[in-house]
Amino acid sequence: MSRIVLINGKKQTKLSVFNRLTQFGDGLFETCLVKEGRLLLWNEHFARLE
């Protein structure tokens, strides 16, 4: 399984301890279902984020 981390919309491989995310716990975690290579219910997920 590959893991993708986005910080401010950019892929990251490291996370600084000085980042606001680690200092204050700011952030968002979203789980999406992928079936046969297609992301299911993306419109509903995205609508919640707007």
mmCIF file of the N, C-alpha and C atoms, coordinates in Angstrom:
data_MODEL
# 
_entry.id   MODEL 
# 
loop_
_atom_site.group_PDB 
_atom_site.id 
_atom_site.type_symbol 
_atom_site.label_atom_id 
_atom_site.label_alt_id 
_atom_site.label_comp_id 
_atom_site.label_asym_id 
_atom_site.label_entity_id 
_atom_site.label_seq_id 
_atom_site.pdbx_PDB_ins_code 
_atom_site.Cartn_x 
_atom_site.Cartn_y 
_atom_site.Cartn_z 
_atom_site.occupancy 
_atom_site.B_iso_or_equiv 
_atom_site.pdbx_formal_charge 
_atom_site.auth_seq_id 
_atom_site.auth_comp_id 
_atom_site.auth_asym_id 
_atom_site.auth_atom_id 
_atom_site.pdbx_PDB_model_num 
ATOM 1   N N  . MET A 1 1  ? 0.849   -1.171 0.000  1.00 0.00 ? 1  MET A N  1 
ATOM 2   C CA . MET A 1 1  ? 0.000   0.000  0.000  1.00 0.00 ? 1  MET A CA 1 
ATOM 3   C C  . MET A 1 1  ? 0.896   1.235  0.000  1.00 0.00 ? 1  MET A C  1 
ATOM 4   N N  . SER A 1 2  ? 0.620   2.155  -0.910 1.00 0.00 ? 2  SER A N  1 
ATOM 5   C CA . SER A 1 2  ? 1.380   3.402  -0.927 1.00 0.00 ? 2  SER A CA 1 
ATOM 6   C C  . SER A 1 2  ? 0.671   4.428  -0.056 1.00 0.00 ? 2  SER A C  1 
ATOM 7   N N  . ARG A 1 3  ? 1.450   5.286  0.558  1.00 0.00 ? 3  ARG A N  1 
ATOM 8   C CA . ARG A 1 3  ? 0.890   6.333  1.407  1.00 0.00 ? 3  ARG A CA 1 
ATOM 9   C C  . ARG A 1 3  ? 1.266   7.681  0.830  1.00 0.00 ? 3  ARG A C  1 
ATOM 10  N N  . ILE A 1 4  ? 0.293   8.553  0.751  1.00 0.00 ? 4  ILE A N  1 
ATOM 11  C CA . ILE A 1 4  ? 0.515   9.893  0.227  1.00 0.00 ? 4  ILE A CA 1 
ATOM 12  C C  . ILE A 1 4  ? 0.184   10.887 1.328  1.00 0.00 ? 4  ILE A C  1 
ATOM 13  N N  . VAL A 1 5  ? 1.105   11.797 1.589  1.00 0.00 ? 5  VAL A N  1 
ATOM 14  C CA . VAL A 1 5  ? 0.878   12.852 2.568  1.00 0.00 ? 5  VAL A CA 1 
ATOM 15  C C  . VAL A 1 5  ? 0.932   14.176 1.833  1.00 0.00 ? 5  VAL A C  1 
ATOM 16  N N  . LEU A 1 6  ? -0.128  14.966 1.972  1.00 0.00 ? 6  LEU A N  1 
ATOM 17  C CA . LEU A 1 6  ? -0.166  16.294 1.368  1.00 0.00 ? 6  LEU A CA 1 
ATOM 18  C C  . LEU A 1 6  ? -0.176  17.332 2.478  1.00 0.00 ? 6  LEU A C  1 
ATOM 19  N N  . ILE A 1 7  ? 0.705   18.305 2.377  1.00 0.00 ? 7  ILE A N  1 
ATOM 20  C CA . ILE A 1 7  ? 0.712   19.439 3.296  1.00 0.00 ? 7  ILE A CA 1 
ATOM 21  C C  . ILE A 1 7  ? 0.614   20.684 2.437  1.00 0.00 ? 7  ILE A C  1 
ATOM 22  N N  . ASN A 1 8  ? -0.451  21.446 2.649  1.00 0.00 ? 8  ASN A N  1 
ATOM 23  C CA . ASN A 1 8  ? -0.741  22.614 1.815  1.00 0.00 ? 8  ASN A CA 1 
ATOM 24  C C  . ASN A 1 8  ? -0.796  22.235 0.343  1.00 0.00 ? 8  ASN A C  1 
ATOM 25  N N  . GLY A 1 9  ? -1.358  21.047 0.062  1.00 0.00 ? 9  GLY A N  1 
ATOM 26  C CA . GLY A 1 9  ? -1.560  20.601 -1.310 1.00 0.00 ? 9  GLY A CA 1 
ATOM 27  C C  . GLY A 1 9  ? -0.337  20.055 -2.006 1.00 0.00 ? 9  GLY A C  1 
ATOM 28  N N  . LYS A 1 10 ? 0.788   19.894 -1.291 1.00 0.00 ? 10 LYS A N  1 
ATOM 29  C CA . LYS A 1 10 ? 2.017   19.391 -1.911 1.00 0.00 ? 10 LYS A CA 1 
ATOM 30  C C  . LYS A 1 10 ? 2.428   18.084 -1.256 1.00 0.00 ? 10 LYS A C  1 
ATOM 31  N N  . LYS A 1 11 ? 2.889   17.112 -2.080 1.00 0.00 ? 11 LYS A N  1 
ATOM 32  C CA . LYS A 1 11 ? 3.346   15.836 -1.547 1.00 0.00 ? 11 LYS A CA 1 
ATOM 33  C C  . LYS A 1 11 ? 4.561   16.051 -0.658 1.00 0.00 ? 11 LYS A C  1 
ATOM 34  N N  . GLN A 1 12 ? 4.577   15.370 0.483  1.00 0.00 ? 12 GLN A N  1 
ATOM 35  C CA . GLN A 1 12 ? 5.674   15.498 1.440  1.00 0.00 ? 12 GLN A CA 1 
ATOM 36  C C  . GLN A 1 12 ? 6.194   14.122 1.830  1.00 0.00 ? 12 GLN A C  1 
ATOM 37  N N  . THR A 1 13 ? 7.478   14.040 2.111  1.00 0.00 ? 13 THR A N  1 
ATOM 38  C CA . THR A 1 13 ? 8.062   12.802 2.627  1.00 0.00 ? 13 THR A CA 1 
ATOM 39  C C  . THR A 1 13 ? 8.520   12.967 4.064  1.00 0.00 ? 13 THR A C  1 
ATOM 40  N N  . LYS A 1 14 ? 8.608   14.223 4.531  1.00 0.00 ? 14 LYS A N  1 
ATOM 41  C CA . LYS A 1 14 ? 9.027   14.504 5.902  1.00 0.00 ? 14 LYS A CA 1 
ATOM 42  C C  . LYS A 1 14 ? 8.082   15.525 6.514  1.00 0.00 ? 14 LYS A C  1 
ATOM 43  N N  . LEU A 1 15 ? 8.002   15.519 7.836  1.00 0.00 ? 15 LEU A N  1 
ATOM 44  C CA . LEU A 1 15 ? 7.153   16.464 8.549  1.00 0.00 ? 15 LEU A CA 1 
ATOM 45  C C  . LEU A 1 15 ? 7.974   17.108 9.655  1.00 0.00 ? 15 LEU A C  1 
ATOM 46  N N  . SER A 1 16 ? 8.116   18.417 9.610  1.00 0.00 ? 16 SER A N  1 
ATOM 47  C CA . SER A 1 16 ? 8.900   19.148 10.595 1.00 0.00 ? 16 SER A CA 1 
ATOM 48  C C  . SER A 1 16 ? 8.155   19.243 11.919 1.00 0.00 ? 16 SER A C  1 
ATOM 49  N N  . VAL A 1 17 ? 8.885   19.166 13.020 1.00 0.00 ? 17 VAL A N  1 
ATOM 50  C CA . VAL A 1 17 ? 8.269   19.352 14.333 1.00 0.00 ? 17 VAL A CA 1 
ATOM 51  C C  . VAL A 1 17 ? 7.859   20.804 14.538 1.00 0.00 ? 17 VAL A C  1 
ATOM 52  N N  . PHE A 1 18 ? 8.319   21.703 13.680 1.00 0.00 ? 18 PHE A N  1 
ATOM 53  C CA . PHE A 1 18 ? 7.970   23.115 13.777 1.00 0.00 ? 18 PHE A CA 1 
ATOM 54  C C  . PHE A 1 18 ? 6.735   23.459 12.944 1.00 0.00 ? 18 PHE A C  1 
ATOM 55  N N  . ASN A 1 19 ? 6.203   22.485 12.217 1.00 0.00 ? 19 ASN A N  1 
ATOM 56  C CA . ASN A 1 19 ? 5.008   22.680 11.412 1.00 0.00 ? 19 ASN A CA 1 
ATOM 57  C C  . ASN A 1 19 ? 3.801   22.854 12.330 1.00 0.00 ? 19 ASN A C  1 
ATOM 58  N N  . ARG A 1 20 ? 2.884   23.743 11.969 1.00 0.00 ? 20 ARG A N  1 
ATOM 59  C CA . ARG A 1 20 ? 1.688   23.983 12.781 1.00 0.00 ? 20 ARG A CA 1 
ATOM 60  C C  . ARG A 1 20 ? 0.889   22.698 13.004 1.00 0.00 ? 20 ARG A C  1 
ATOM 61  N N  . LEU A 1 21 ? 0.887   21.821 12.008 1.00 0.00 ? 21 LEU A N  1 
ATOM 62  C CA . LEU A 1 21 ? 0.172   20.549 12.123 1.00 0.00 ? 21 LEU A CA 1 
ATOM 63  C C  . LEU A 1 21 ? 0.656   19.750 13.328 1.00 0.00 ? 21 LEU A C  1 
ATOM 64  N N  . THR A 1 22 ? 1.959   19.649 13.500 1.00 0.00 ? 22 THR A N  1 
ATOM 65  C CA . THR A 1 22 ? 2.487   18.867 14.615 1.00 0.00 ? 22 THR A CA 1 
ATOM 66  C C  . THR A 1 22 ? 2.426   19.631 15.933 1.00 0.00 ? 22 THR A C  1 
ATOM 67  N N  . GLN A 1 23 ? 2.495   20.957 15.883 1.00 0.00 ? 23 GLN A N  1 
ATOM 68  C CA . GLN A 1 23 ? 2.465   21.741 17.115 1.00 0.00 ? 23 GLN A CA 1 
ATOM 69  C C  . GLN A 1 23 ? 1.068   21.848 17.716 1.00 0.00 ? 23 GLN A C  1 
ATOM 70  N N  . PHE A 1 24 ? 0.046   21.965 16.863 1.00 0.00 ? 24 PHE A N  1 
ATOM 71  C CA . PHE A 1 24 ? -1.306  22.225 17.357 1.00 0.00 ? 24 PHE A CA 1 
ATOM 72  C C  . PHE A 1 24 ? -2.329  21.160 16.972 1.00 0.00 ? 24 PHE A C  1 
ATOM 73  N N  . GLY A 1 25 ? -1.922  20.176 16.193 1.00 0.00 ? 25 GLY A N  1 
ATOM 74  C CA . GLY A 1 25 ? -2.838  19.112 15.799 1.00 0.00 ? 25 GLY A CA 1 
ATOM 75  C C  . GLY A 1 25 ? -3.813  19.517 14.709 1.00 0.00 ? 25 GLY A C  1 
ATOM 76  N N  . ASP A 1 26 ? -3.518  20.619 14.002 1.00 0.00 ? 26 ASP A N  1 
ATOM 77  C CA . ASP A 1 26 ? -4.370  21.023 12.884 1.00 0.00 ? 26 ASP A CA 1 
ATOM 78  C C  . ASP A 1 26 ? -4.261  19.980 11.782 1.00 0.00 ? 26 ASP A C  1 
ATOM 79  N N  . GLY A 1 27 ? -5.326  19.758 11.082 1.00 0.00 ? 27 GLY A N  1 
ATOM 80  C CA . GLY A 1 27 ? -5.237  18.855 9.952  1.00 0.00 ? 27 GLY A CA 1 
ATOM 81  C C  . GLY A 1 27 ? -6.574  18.250 9.596  1.00 0.00 ? 27 GLY A C  1 
ATOM 82  N N  . LEU A 1 28 ? -6.529  17.409 8.608  1.00 0.00 ? 28 LEU A N  1 
ATOM 83  C CA . LEU A 1 28 ? -7.724  16.755 8.112  1.00 0.00 ? 28 LEU A CA 1 
ATOM 84  C C  . LEU A 1 28 ? -7.342  15.352 7.680  1.00 0.00 ? 28 LEU A C  1 
ATOM 85  N N  . PHE A 1 29 ? -8.174  14.398 8.029  1.00 0.00 ? 29 PHE A N  1 
ATOM 86  C CA . PHE A 1 29 ? -7.967  13.017 7.610  1.00 0.00 ? 29 PHE A CA 1 
ATOM 87  C C  . PHE A 1 29 ? -9.236  12.569 6.918  1.00 0.00 ? 29 PHE A C  1 
ATOM 88  N N  . GLU A 1 30 ? -9.118  12.116 5.709  1.00 0.00 ? 30 GLU A N  1 
ATOM 89  C CA . GLU A 1 30 ? -10.282 11.677 4.943  1.00 0.00 ? 30 GLU A CA 1 
ATOM 90  C C  . GLU A 1 30 ? -9.975  10.296 4.378  1.00 0.00 ? 30 GLU A C  1 
ATOM 91  N N  . THR A 1 31 ? -10.896 9.370  4.547  1.00 0.00 ? 31 THR A N  1 
ATOM 92  C CA . THR A 1 31 ? -10.742 8.029  4.000  1.00 0.00 ? 31 THR A CA 1 
ATOM 93  C C  . THR A 1 31 ? -11.701 7.875  2.832  1.00 0.00 ? 31 THR A C  1 
ATOM 94  N N  . CYS A 1 32 ? -11.177 7.402  1.714  1.00 0.00 ? 32 CYS A N  1 
ATOM 95  C CA . CYS A 1 32 ? -11.993 7.223  0.514  1.00 0.00 ? 32 CYS A CA 1 
ATOM 96  C C  . CYS A 1 32 ? -11.879 5.779  0.044  1.00 0.00 ? 32 CYS A C  1 
ATOM 97  N N  . LEU A 1 33 ? -12.967 5.247  -0.459 1.00 0.00 ? 33 LEU A N  1 
ATOM 98  C CA . LEU A 1 33 ? -13.002 3.882  -0.957 1.00 0.00 ? 33 LEU A CA 1 
ATOM 99  C C  . LEU A 1 33 ? -12.651 3.861  -2.438 1.00 0.00 ? 33 LEU A C  1 
ATOM 100 N N  . VAL A 1 34 ? -11.737 2.965  -2.798 1.00 0.00 ? 34 VAL A N  1 
ATOM 101 C CA . VAL A 1 34 ? -11.363 2.771  -4.198 1.00 0.00 ? 34 VAL A CA 1 
ATOM 102 C C  . VAL A 1 34 ? -11.754 1.354  -4.580 1.00 0.00 ? 34 VAL A C  1 
ATOM 103 N N  . LYS A 1 35 ? -12.510 1.228  -5.659 1.00 0.00 ? 35 LYS A N  1 
ATOM 104 C CA . LYS A 1 35 ? -12.931 -0.085 -6.139 1.00 0.00 ? 35 LYS A CA 1 
ATOM 105 C C  . LYS A 1 35 ? -12.607 -0.181 -7.619 1.00 0.00 ? 35 LYS A C  1 
ATOM 106 N N  . GLU A 1 36 ? -11.877 -1.223 -7.972 1.00 0.00 ? 36 GLU A N  1 
ATOM 107 C CA . GLU A 1 36 ? -11.459 -1.441 -9.362 1.00 0.00 ? 36 GLU A CA 1 
ATOM 108 C C  . GLU A 1 36 ? -10.767 -0.210 -9.931 1.00 0.00 ? 36 GLU A C  1 
ATOM 109 N N  . GLY A 1 37 ? -9.935  0.425  -9.098 1.00 0.00 ? 37 GLY A N  1 
ATOM 110 C CA . GLY A 1 37 ? -9.156  1.572  -9.539 1.00 0.00 ? 37 GLY A CA 1 
ATOM 111 C C  . GLY A 1 37 ? -9.919  2.882  -9.618 1.00 0.00 ? 37 GLY A C  1 
ATOM 112 N N  . ARG A 1 38 ? -11.171 2.898  -9.157 1.00 0.00 ? 38 ARG A N  1 
ATOM 113 C CA . ARG A 1 38 ? -11.982 4.121  -9.218 1.00 0.00 ? 38 ARG A CA 1 
ATOM 114 C C  . ARG A 1 38 ? -12.337 4.577  -7.817 1.00 0.00 ? 38 ARG A C  1 
ATOM 115 N N  . LEU A 1 39 ? -12.230 5.875  -7.590 1.00 0.00 ? 39 LEU A N  1 
ATOM 116 C CA . LEU A 1 39 ? -12.568 6.478  -6.312 1.00 0.00 ? 39 LEU A CA 1 
ATOM 117 C C  . LEU A 1 39 ? -14.084 6.607  -6.217 1.00 0.00 ? 39 LEU A C  1 
ATOM 118 N N  . LEU A 1 40 ? -14.677 5.988  -5.199 1.00 0.00 ? 40 LEU A N  1 
ATOM 119 C CA . LEU A 1 40 ? -16.130 6.004  -5.056 1.00 0.00 ? 40 LEU A CA 1 
ATOM 120 C C  . LEU A 1 40 ? -16.579 7.176  -4.182 1.00 0.00 ? 40 LEU A C  1 
ATOM 121 N N  . LEU A 1 41 ? -17.714 7.745  -4.522 1.00 0.00 ? 41 LEU A N  1 
ATOM 122 C CA . LEU A 1 41 ? -18.355 8.818  -3.756 1.00 0.00 ? 41 LEU A CA 1 
ATOM 123 C C  . LEU A 1 41 ? -17.473 10.055 -3.587 1.00 0.00 ? 41 LEU A C  1 
ATOM 124 N N  . TRP A 1 42 ? -16.605 10.337 -4.570 1.00 0.00 ? 42 TRP A N  1 
ATOM 125 C CA . TRP A 1 42 ? -15.701 11.472 -4.451 1.00 0.00 ? 42 TRP A CA 1 
ATOM 126 C C  . TRP A 1 42 ? -16.457 12.797 -4.330 1.00 0.00 ? 42 TRP A C  1 
ATOM 127 N N  . ASN A 1 43 ? -17.518 12.976 -5.091 1.00 0.00 ? 43 ASN A N  1 
ATOM 128 C CA . ASN A 1 43 ? -18.264 14.241 -5.026 1.00 0.00 ? 43 ASN A CA 1 
ATOM 129 C C  . ASN A 1 43 ? -18.782 14.509 -3.616 1.00 0.00 ? 43 ASN A C  1 
ATOM 130 N N  . GLU A 1 44 ? -19.252 13.469 -2.933 1.00 0.00 ? 44 GLU A N  1 
ATOM 131 C CA . GLU A 1 44 ? -19.746 13.626 -1.567 1.00 0.00 ? 44 GLU A CA 1 
ATOM 132 C C  . GLU A 1 44 ? -18.608 13.965 -0.605 1.00 0.00 ? 44 GLU A C  1 
ATOM 133 N N  . HIS A 1 45 ? -17.464 13.299 -0.762 1.00 0.00 ? 45 HIS A N  1 
ATOM 134 C CA . HIS A 1 45 ? -16.302 13.598 0.077  1.00 0.00 ? 45 HIS A CA 1 
ATOM 135 C C  . HIS A 1 45 ? -15.867 15.048 -0.123 1.00 0.00 ? 45 HIS A C  1 
ATOM 136 N N  . PHE A 1 46 ? -15.735 15.443 -1.383 1.00 0.00 ? 46 PHE A N  1 
ATOM 137 C CA . PHE A 1 46 ? -15.244 16.782 -1.699 1.00 0.00 ? 46 PHE A CA 1 
ATOM 138 C C  . PHE A 1 46 ? -16.210 17.859 -1.214 1.00 0.00 ? 46 PHE A C  1 
ATOM 139 N N  . ALA A 1 47 ? -17.510 17.608 -1.314 1.00 0.00 ? 47 ALA A N  1 
ATOM 140 C CA . ALA A 1 47 ? -18.510 18.586 -0.865 1.00 0.00 ? 47 ALA A CA 1 
ATOM 141 C C  . ALA A 1 47 ? -18.364 18.873 0.629  1.00 0.00 ? 47 ALA A C  1 
ATOM 142 N N  . ARG A 1 48 ? -18.021 17.853 1.420  1.00 0.00 ? 48 ARG A N  1 
ATOM 143 C CA . ARG A 1 48 ? -17.826 18.060 2.860  1.00 0.00 ? 48 ARG A CA 1 
ATOM 144 C C  . ARG A 1 48 ? -16.610 18.926 3.148  1.00 0.00 ? 48 ARG A C  1 
ATOM 145 N N  . LEU A 1 49 ? -15.616 18.885 2.264  1.00 0.00 ? 49 LEU A N  1 
ATOM 146 C CA . LEU A 1 49 ? -14.374 19.626 2.492  1.00 0.00 ? 49 LEU A CA 1 
ATOM 147 C C  . LEU A 1 49 ? -14.489 21.098 2.124  1.00 0.00 ? 49 LEU A C  1 
ATOM 148 N N  . GLU A 1 50 ? -15.454 21.436 1.284  1.00 0.00 ? 50 GLU A N  1 
ATOM 149 C CA . GLU A 1 50 ? -15.576 22.835 0.836  1.00 0.00 ? 50 GLU A CA 1 
ATOM 150 C C  . GLU A 1 50 ? -16.145 23.724 1.909  1.00 0.00 ? 50 GLU A C  1 
# 
